[in-house]
Amino acid sequence: MPGFYAHDLAHVHDVGFSDFARDAASGLLRRLRRAGIRDGLVVDLGCGSGIWARALLDAGYDVLGVDVSADLLALARGRAPGGRFVRGSAYDVDLPPCAAVTALGEVLNYGAPPRALPRMLRRVHAALRPGGLFVFDLAGPGRAGAGAGRTWHEGDGWLLCLETSEDRKRRELTRRISVFRRSGRSWRRSDEVHRLRLFDRDTVLADLASAGFAAEALGGYGRRPRFPRGWAGFAATPRPAPRARARRAAPA
């Protein structure tokens, strides 16, 4: 995915928009422990700049981080040097046997071909050990909400312009992003267009059930952050395989 979270946007995302991952970490760690997962490998799909990966390592887990952005991966490797990181799409990467899989921050909305999500859910199900956990969130219809239109964000040495629009018929959200970053005495500009496929919550729950999961929809990852309208989280565990019935011996 060329031009996706390239150098300047990766920097701005890390320094200006990382509160979601930081706020989610404690609630997610509690959820892992409540599920009886206190160690083992966690696959962090869309790992970004490595904030959640670092929290996992500090808590004693092993981490495999996956992201399509080389610049975000460079930040992740610096922040969480004890993890393993590979470049690739969440929809294409090989998933090793693991204790848990996470995909935080609308990761699975990006680059999703039609009907790719059900196939991916089956792949996650096959990778998880018994009692494993899959936690993720997705943008759905209405995600643009009051944020449709143009907004500005700024920080130390950077300015970001975000233009958001939603096509309800095609179930697609488009974010046009312009980043201005100070470079010496001048400023440089970079532009990206992100298109997200939107998923209906009830359809996702049905797809999870079809893939062999017991699942619930989440309103957030703890006290914070709570999901606004058009954004939902999910926690899913593989259902135990049904026991085969023993055949009765034929009467002598």
LUMFI-543019 format. One record per residue (C-alpha): z, y, x; residue number from 1. Coordinates in steps of 0.25 Angstrom, whole numbers, plus 2048, in hexadecimal, padded with zeros to 3 digits. Example, Ala and Ser with C-alpha at 12.3 -4.5 7.8 and 13.67 -1.06 7.14 Angstrom:
residues 2
<atom><pz>81F</pz><py>7EE</py><px>831</px><num>1</num></atom>
<atom><pz>81D</pz><py>7FC</py><px>837</px><num>2</num></atom>
This chain:
residues 252
<atom><pz>800</pz><py>800</py><px>800</px><num>1</num></atom>
<atom><pz>7FB</pz><py>80B</py><px>809</px><num>2</num></atom>
<atom><pz>802</pz><py>819</py><px>808</px><num>3</num></atom>
<atom><pz>80E</pz><py>813</py><px>801</px><num>4</num></atom>
<atom><pz>81B</pz><py>819</py><px>806</px><num>5</num></atom>
<atom><pz>815</pz><py>81E</py><px>813</px><num>6</num></atom>
<atom><pz>81D</pz><py>825</py><px>81E</px><num>7</num></atom>
<atom><pz>821</pz><py>832</py><px>817</px><num>8</num></atom>
<atom><pz>823</pz><py>82C</py><px>809</px><num>9</num></atom>
<atom><pz>82B</pz><py>821</py><px>80F</px><num>10</num></atom>
<atom><pz>834</pz><py>82B</py><px>816</px><num>11</num></atom>
<atom><pz>836</pz><py>833</py><px>80A</px><num>12</num></atom>
<atom><pz>839</pz><py>827</py><px>801</px><num>13</num></atom>
<atom><pz>844</pz><py>822</py><px>80B</px><num>14</num></atom>
<atom><pz>84B</pz><py>830</py><px>80D</px><num>15</num></atom>
<atom><pz>849</pz><py>835</py><px>7FF</px><num>16</num></atom>
<atom><pz>848</pz><py>82A</py><px>7F5</px><num>17</num></atom>
<atom><pz>851</pz><py>81F</py><px>7FB</px><num>18</num></atom>
<atom><pz>85D</pz><py>821</py><px>7F1</px><num>19</num></atom>
<atom><pz>858</pz><py>816</py><px>7E8</px><num>20</num></atom>
<atom><pz>859</pz><py>80B</py><px>7F2</px><num>21</num></atom>
<atom><pz>866</pz><py>810</py><px>7F8</px><num>22</num></atom>
<atom><pz>86C</pz><py>811</py><px>7EA</px><num>23</num></atom>
<atom><pz>867</pz><py>804</py><px>7E5</px><num>24</num></atom>
<atom><pz>86C</pz><py>7FC</py><px>7F2</px><num>25</num></atom>
<atom><pz>87A</pz><py>7FA</py><px>7EE</px><num>26</num></atom>
<atom><pz>877</pz><py>7F5</py><px>7E0</px><num>27</num></atom>
<atom><pz>86D</pz><py>7EC</py><px>7E5</px><num>28</num></atom>
<atom><pz>876</pz><py>7E6</py><px>7EF</px><num>29</num></atom>
<atom><pz>880</pz><py>7E4</py><px>7E4</px><num>30</num></atom>
<atom><pz>876</pz><py>7DD</py><px>7DC</px><num>31</num></atom>
<atom><pz>872</pz><py>7D3</py><px>7E7</px><num>32</num></atom>
<atom><pz>881</pz><py>7D0</py><px>7E9</px><num>33</num></atom>
<atom><pz>883</pz><py>7CD</py><px>7DA</px><num>34</num></atom>
<atom><pz>877</pz><py>7C4</py><px>7DB</px><num>35</num></atom>
<atom><pz>87E</pz><py>7BC</py><px>7E6</px><num>36</num></atom>
<atom><pz>874</pz><py>7C1</py><px>7F1</px><num>37</num></atom>
<atom><pz>87C</pz><py>7C6</py><px>7FD</px><num>38</num></atom>
<atom><pz>873</pz><py>7C2</py><px>808</px><num>39</num></atom>
<atom><pz>865</pz><py>7BD</py><px>80A</px><num>40</num></atom>
<atom><pz>857</pz><py>7C4</py><px>80A</px><num>41</num></atom>
<atom><pz>854</pz><py>7CF</py><px>801</px><num>42</num></atom>
<atom><pz>845</pz><py>7D3</py><px>800</px><num>43</num></atom>
<atom><pz>844</pz><py>7E2</py><px>7FE</px><num>44</num></atom>
<atom><pz>836</pz><py>7E5</py><px>7F8</px><num>45</num></atom>
<atom><pz>832</pz><py>7F4</py><px>7F9</px><num>46</num></atom>
<atom><pz>83D</pz><py>7F6</py><px>804</px><num>47</num></atom>
<atom><pz>839</pz><py>804</py><px>806</px><num>48</num></atom>
<atom><pz>841</pz><py>80B</py><px>812</px><num>49</num></atom>
<atom><pz>84B</pz><py>7FF</py><px>812</px><num>50</num></atom>
<atom><pz>857</pz><py>805</py><px>80B</px><num>51</num></atom>
<atom><pz>85A</pz><py>7F9</py><px>802</px><num>52</num></atom>
<atom><pz>856</pz><py>7F0</py><px>80E</px><num>53</num></atom>
<atom><pz>861</pz><py>7F6</py><px>816</px><num>54</num></atom>
<atom><pz>86B</pz><py>7F5</py><px>80B</px><num>55</num></atom>
<atom><pz>868</pz><py>7E6</py><px>80A</px><num>56</num></atom>
<atom><pz>869</pz><py>7E4</py><px>819</px><num>57</num></atom>
<atom><pz>877</pz><py>7EB</py><px>81A</px><num>58</num></atom>
<atom><pz>87B</pz><py>7E2</py><px>80E</px><num>59</num></atom>
<atom><pz>878</pz><py>7D5</py><px>816</px><num>60</num></atom>
<atom><pz>86A</pz><py>7D2</py><px>810</px><num>61</num></atom>
<atom><pz>85D</pz><py>7CF</py><px>818</px><num>62</num></atom>
<atom><pz>852</pz><py>7D7</py><px>813</px><num>63</num></atom>
<atom><pz>843</pz><py>7D6</py><px>813</px><num>64</num></atom>
<atom><pz>83D</pz><py>7E4</py><px>80F</px><num>65</num></atom>
<atom><pz>82F</pz><py>7E6</py><px>80A</px><num>66</num></atom>
<atom><pz>827</pz><py>7F2</py><px>808</px><num>67</num></atom>
<atom><pz>818</pz><py>7F7</py><px>808</px><num>68</num></atom>
<atom><pz>81C</pz><py>804</py><px>810</px><num>69</num></atom>
<atom><pz>81C</pz><py>803</py><px>81F</px><num>70</num></atom>
<atom><pz>823</pz><py>810</py><px>820</px><num>71</num></atom>
<atom><pz>82E</pz><py>80C</py><px>816</px><num>72</num></atom>
<atom><pz>82F</pz><py>7FF</py><px>81E</px><num>73</num></atom>
<atom><pz>831</pz><py>806</py><px>82B</px><num>74</num></atom>
<atom><pz>83D</pz><py>80E</py><px>825</px><num>75</num></atom>
<atom><pz>842</pz><py>801</py><px>81F</px><num>76</num></atom>
<atom><pz>842</pz><py>7FA</py><px>82D</px><num>77</num></atom>
<atom><pz>849</pz><py>805</py><px>833</px><num>78</num></atom>
<atom><pz>854</pz><py>806</py><px>828</px><num>79</num></atom>
<atom><pz>856</pz><py>7F7</py><px>827</px><num>80</num></atom>
<atom><pz>852</pz><py>7F0</py><px>834</px><num>81</num></atom>
<atom><pz>859</pz><py>7E3</py><px>830</px><num>82</num></atom>
<atom><pz>84F</pz><py>7E1</py><px>825</px><num>83</num></atom>
<atom><pz>841</pz><py>7DB</py><px>826</px><num>84</num></atom>
<atom><pz>836</pz><py>7E4</py><px>820</px><num>85</num></atom>
<atom><pz>828</pz><py>7E0</py><px>81D</px><num>86</num></atom>
<atom><pz>81C</pz><py>7E9</py><px>817</px><num>87</num></atom>
<atom><pz>816</pz><py>7E4</py><px>80A</px><num>88</num></atom>
<atom><pz>816</pz><py>7E5</py><px>7FB</px><num>89</num></atom>
<atom><pz>821</pz><py>7E0</py><px>7F3</px><num>90</num></atom>
<atom><pz>816</pz><py>7D8</py><px>7EB</px><num>91</num></atom>
<atom><pz>810</pz><py>7D1</py><px>7F7</px><num>92</num></atom>
<atom><pz>81B</pz><py>7CF</py><px>801</px><num>93</num></atom>
<atom><pz>81F</pz><py>7C1</py><px>803</px><num>94</num></atom>
<atom><pz>82D</pz><py>7BF</py><px>7FE</px><num>95</num></atom>
<atom><pz>836</pz><py>7B6</py><px>806</px><num>96</num></atom>
<atom><pz>842</pz><py>7AE</py><px>800</px><num>97</num></atom>
<atom><pz>84D</pz><py>7B8</py><px>7FE</px><num>98</num></atom>
<atom><pz>85A</pz><py>7BB</py><px>7F7</px><num>99</num></atom>
<atom><pz>855</pz><py>7C8</py><px>7F0</px><num>100</num></atom>
<atom><pz>849</pz><py>7D1</py><px>7EE</px><num>101</num></atom>
<atom><pz>849</pz><py>7E0</py><px>7EA</px><num>102</num></atom>
<atom><pz>83F</pz><py>7EA</py><px>7E7</px><num>103</num></atom>
<atom><pz>845</pz><py>7F7</py><px>7E5</px><num>104</num></atom>
<atom><pz>83F</pz><py>805</py><px>7E1</px><num>105</num></atom>
<atom><pz>833</pz><py>801</py><px>7D9</px><num>106</num></atom>
<atom><pz>82D</pz><py>7F9</py><px>7E4</px><num>107</num></atom>
<atom><pz>826</pz><py>7EF</py><px>7DB</px><num>108</num></atom>
<atom><pz>81F</pz><py>7FA</py><px>7D4</px><num>109</num></atom>
<atom><pz>817</pz><py>7FD</py><px>7E0</px><num>110</num></atom>
<atom><pz>80A</pz><py>7F6</py><px>7E2</px><num>111</num></atom>
<atom><pz>80C</pz><py>7EC</py><px>7D7</px><num>112</num></atom>
<atom><pz>7FF</pz><py>7E5</py><px>7D3</px><num>113</num></atom>
<atom><pz>7FE</pz><py>7E1</py><px>7C4</px><num>114</num></atom>
<atom><pz>807</pz><py>7D5</py><px>7C1</px><num>115</num></atom>
<atom><pz>80C</pz><py>7D4</py><px>7CF</px><num>116</num></atom>
<atom><pz>81A</pz><py>7D6</py><px>7CB</px><num>117</num></atom>
<atom><pz>81C</pz><py>7C8</py><px>7C4</px><num>118</num></atom>
<atom><pz>816</pz><py>7C1</py><px>7D1</px><num>119</num></atom>
<atom><pz>81F</pz><py>7C9</py><px>7DA</px><num>120</num></atom>
<atom><pz>82B</pz><py>7C5</py><px>7D1</px><num>121</num></atom>
<atom><pz>828</pz><py>7B6</py><px>7D3</px><num>122</num></atom>
<atom><pz>827</pz><py>7B8</py><px>7E2</px><num>123</num></atom>
<atom><pz>834</pz><py>7BF</py><px>7E2</px><num>124</num></atom>
<atom><pz>83A</pz><py>7B3</py><px>7DA</px><num>125</num></atom>
<atom><pz>834</pz><py>7A9</py><px>7E4</px><num>126</num></atom>
<atom><pz>83A</pz><py>7B0</py><px>7F0</px><num>127</num></atom>
<atom><pz>849</pz><py>7B2</py><px>7EA</px><num>128</num></atom>
<atom><pz>853</pz><py>7A8</py><px>7ED</px><num>129</num></atom>
<atom><pz>85B</pz><py>7A2</py><px>7E1</px><num>130</num></atom>
<atom><pz>864</pz><py>7AD</py><px>7DD</px><num>131</num></atom>
<atom><pz>85C</pz><py>7B8</py><px>7E3</px><num>132</num></atom>
<atom><pz>859</pz><py>7C6</py><px>7DE</px><num>133</num></atom>
<atom><pz>84D</pz><py>7CF</py><px>7DB</px><num>134</num></atom>
<atom><pz>851</pz><py>7DD</py><px>7D9</px><num>135</num></atom>
<atom><pz>846</pz><py>7E8</py><px>7D6</px><num>136</num></atom>
<atom><pz>842</pz><py>7F4</py><px>7CE</px><num>137</num></atom>
<atom><pz>835</pz><py>7F8</py><px>7C8</px><num>138</num></atom>
<atom><pz>82F</pz><py>805</py><px>7C2</px><num>139</num></atom>
<atom><pz>82B</pz><py>803</py><px>7B3</px><num>140</num></atom>
<atom><pz>824</pz><py>80C</py><px>7A9</px><num>141</num></atom>
<atom><pz>82A</pz><py>819</py><px>7A7</px><num>142</num></atom>
<atom><pz>82E</pz><py>81A</py><px>7B6</px><num>143</num></atom>
<atom><pz>828</pz><py>828</py><px>7B8</px><num>144</num></atom>
<atom><pz>831</pz><py>82D</py><px>7AD</px><num>145</num></atom>
<atom><pz>835</pz><py>83C</py><px>7AF</px><num>146</num></atom>
<atom><pz>830</pz><py>83A</py><px>7BD</px><num>147</num></atom>
<atom><pz>822</pz><py>83B</py><px>7BA</px><num>148</num></atom>
<atom><pz>81B</pz><py>847</py><px>7C0</px><num>149</num></atom>
<atom><pz>81E</pz><py>84D</py><px>7CD</px><num>150</num></atom>
<atom><pz>82B</pz><py>84E</py><px>7D5</px><num>151</num></atom>
<atom><pz>82F</pz><py>852</py><px>7E2</px><num>152</num></atom>
<atom><pz>83A</pz><py>84D</py><px>7EC</px><num>153</num></atom>
<atom><pz>83D</pz><py>853</py><px>7FA</px><num>154</num></atom>
<atom><pz>846</pz><py>850</py><px>806</px><num>155</num></atom>
<atom><pz>848</pz><py>853</py><px>814</px><num>156</num></atom>
<atom><pz>83A</pz><py>855</py><px>81A</px><num>157</num></atom>
<atom><pz>832</pz><py>84F</py><px>80E</px><num>158</num></atom>
<atom><pz>82D</pz><py>852</py><px>800</px><num>159</num></atom>
<atom><pz>828</pz><py>848</py><px>7F6</px><num>160</num></atom>
<atom><pz>820</pz><py>84B</py><px>7E9</px><num>161</num></atom>
<atom><pz>81F</pz><py>840</py><px>7DF</px><num>162</num></atom>
<atom><pz>815</pz><py>83F</py><px>7D3</px><num>163</num></atom>
<atom><pz>818</pz><py>834</py><px>7CA</px><num>164</num></atom>
<atom><pz>810</pz><py>82F</py><px>7BE</px><num>165</num></atom>
<atom><pz>810</pz><py>823</py><px>7B5</px><num>166</num></atom>
<atom><pz>804</pz><py>81C</py><px>7AE</px><num>167</num></atom>
<atom><pz>80B</pz><py>815</py><px>7A3</px><num>168</num></atom>
<atom><pz>7FE</pz><py>80D</py><px>79F</px><num>169</num></atom>
<atom><pz>7FC</pz><py>808</py><px>7AD</px><num>170</num></atom>
<atom><pz>80B</pz><py>806</py><px>7AF</px><num>171</num></atom>
<atom><pz>80A</pz><py>80E</py><px>7BD</px><num>172</num></atom>
<atom><pz>812</pz><py>818</py><px>7C3</px><num>173</num></atom>
<atom><pz>80C</pz><py>821</py><px>7CE</px><num>174</num></atom>
<atom><pz>813</pz><py>829</py><px>7D8</px><num>175</num></atom>
<atom><pz>80B</pz><py>833</py><px>7E0</px><num>176</num></atom>
<atom><pz>814</pz><py>837</py><px>7EC</px><num>177</num></atom>
<atom><pz>812</pz><py>843</py><px>7F6</px><num>178</num></atom>
<atom><pz>81B</pz><py>844</py><px>802</px><num>179</num></atom>
<atom><pz>81C</pz><py>850</py><px>80A</px><num>180</num></atom>
<atom><pz>824</pz><py>84E</py><px>817</px><num>181</num></atom>
<atom><pz>827</pz><py>858</py><px>822</px><num>182</num></atom>
<atom><pz>820</pz><py>855</py><px>82F</px><num>183</num></atom>
<atom><pz>824</pz><py>85F</py><px>83A</px><num>184</num></atom>
<atom><pz>821</pz><py>86D</py><px>835</px><num>185</num></atom>
<atom><pz>818</pz><py>868</py><px>82A</px><num>186</num></atom>
<atom><pz>818</pz><py>85E</py><px>81F</px><num>187</num></atom>
<atom><pz>80F</pz><py>852</py><px>81C</px><num>188</num></atom>
<atom><pz>80B</pz><py>84C</py><px>80F</px><num>189</num></atom>
<atom><pz>809</pz><py>83D</py><px>80B</px><num>190</num></atom>
<atom><pz>805</pz><py>838</py><px>7FD</px><num>191</num></atom>
<atom><pz>807</pz><py>82B</py><px>7F6</px><num>192</num></atom>
<atom><pz>804</pz><py>825</py><px>7E8</px><num>193</num></atom>
<atom><pz>80D</pz><py>81A</py><px>7E3</px><num>194</num></atom>
<atom><pz>809</pz><py>812</py><px>7D7</px><num>195</num></atom>
<atom><pz>813</pz><py>809</py><px>7D0</px><num>196</num></atom>
<atom><pz>810</pz><py>7FE</py><px>7C6</px><num>197</num></atom>
<atom><pz>81B</pz><py>800</py><px>7BB</px><num>198</num></atom>
<atom><pz>822</pz><py>7F3</py><px>7B5</px><num>199</num></atom>
<atom><pz>828</pz><py>7F1</py><px>7A8</px><num>200</num></atom>
<atom><pz>837</pz><py>7ED</py><px>7A9</px><num>201</num></atom>
<atom><pz>836</pz><py>7E2</py><px>79E</px><num>202</num></atom>
<atom><pz>829</pz><py>7DC</py><px>7A4</px><num>203</num></atom>
<atom><pz>830</pz><py>7DB</py><px>7B2</px><num>204</num></atom>
<atom><pz>83C</pz><py>7D4</py><px>7AC</px><num>205</num></atom>
<atom><pz>832</pz><py>7CA</py><px>7A5</px><num>206</num></atom>
<atom><pz>82A</pz><py>7C8</py><px>7B2</px><num>207</num></atom>
<atom><pz>838</pz><py>7C5</py><px>7BA</px><num>208</num></atom>
<atom><pz>83B</pz><py>7BB</py><px>7AF</px><num>209</num></atom>
<atom><pz>82E</pz><py>7B4</py><px>7B1</px><num>210</num></atom>
<atom><pz>82F</pz><py>7B4</py><px>7C0</px><num>211</num></atom>
<atom><pz>83C</pz><py>7AC</py><px>7BE</px><num>212</num></atom>
<atom><pz>847</pz><py>7B7</py><px>7C0</px><num>213</num></atom>
<atom><pz>853</pz><py>7BB</py><px>7B7</px><num>214</num></atom>
<atom><pz>852</pz><py>7CA</py><px>7B8</px><num>215</num></atom>
<atom><pz>859</pz><py>7D7</py><px>7B2</px><num>216</num></atom>
<atom><pz>854</pz><py>7E5</py><px>7B2</px><num>217</num></atom>
<atom><pz>85C</pz><py>7EF</py><px>7BA</px><num>218</num></atom>
<atom><pz>85F</pz><py>7FE</py><px>7B6</px><num>219</num></atom>
<atom><pz>862</pz><py>800</py><px>7C5</px><num>220</num></atom>
<atom><pz>868</pz><py>7FA</py><px>7D2</px><num>221</num></atom>
<atom><pz>876</pz><py>7FE</py><px>7CF</px><num>222</num></atom>
<atom><pz>87D</pz><py>80B</py><px>7CB</px><num>223</num></atom>
<atom><pz>871</pz><py>812</py><px>7D3</px><num>224</num></atom>
<atom><pz>866</pz><py>813</py><px>7D2</px><num>225</num></atom>
<atom><pz>863</pz><py>811</py><px>7C3</px><num>226</num></atom>
<atom><pz>854</pz><py>80F</py><px>7BF</px><num>227</num></atom>
<atom><pz>84E</pz><py>81A</py><px>7B7</px><num>228</num></atom>
<atom><pz>845</pz><py>818</py><px>7AB</px><num>229</num></atom>
<atom><pz>839</pz><py>810</py><px>7AF</px><num>230</num></atom>
<atom><pz>83F</pz><py>809</py><px>7BB</px><num>231</num></atom>
<atom><pz>847</pz><py>7FB</py><px>7BA</px><num>232</num></atom>
<atom><pz>84D</pz><py>7F2</py><px>7C4</px><num>233</num></atom>
<atom><pz>84E</pz><py>7E3</py><px>7C3</px><num>234</num></atom>
<atom><pz>857</pz><py>7D8</py><px>7C9</px><num>235</num></atom>
<atom><pz>852</pz><py>7CA</py><px>7C8</px><num>236</num></atom>
<atom><pz>857</pz><py>7BC</py><px>7CD</px><num>237</num></atom>
<atom><pz>84F</pz><py>7AF</py><px>7CD</px><num>238</num></atom>
<atom><pz>852</pz><py>7A6</py><px>7C1</px><num>239</num></atom>
<atom><pz>857</pz><py>798</py><px>7C5</px><num>240</num></atom>
<atom><pz>84C</pz><py>78E</py><px>7C4</px><num>241</num></atom>
<atom><pz>84F</pz><py>785</py><px>7B8</px><num>242</num></atom>
<atom><pz>855</pz><py>778</py><px>7BB</px><num>243</num></atom>
<atom><pz>84C</pz><py>76C</py><px>7B8</px><num>244</num></atom>
<atom><pz>851</pz><py>763</py><px>7AD</px><num>245</num></atom>
<atom><pz>855</pz><py>755</py><px>7B2</px><num>246</num></atom>
<atom><pz>84D</pz><py>74A</py><px>7AB</px><num>247</num></atom>
<atom><pz>854</pz><py>740</py><px>7A3</px><num>248</num></atom>
<atom><pz>852</pz><py>731</py><px>7A8</px><num>249</num></atom>
<atom><pz>84A</pz><py>729</py><px>79E</px><num>250</num></atom>
<atom><pz>853</pz><py>71F</py><px>797</px><num>251</num></atom>
<atom><pz>852</pz><py>711</py><px>79D</px><num>252</num></atom>
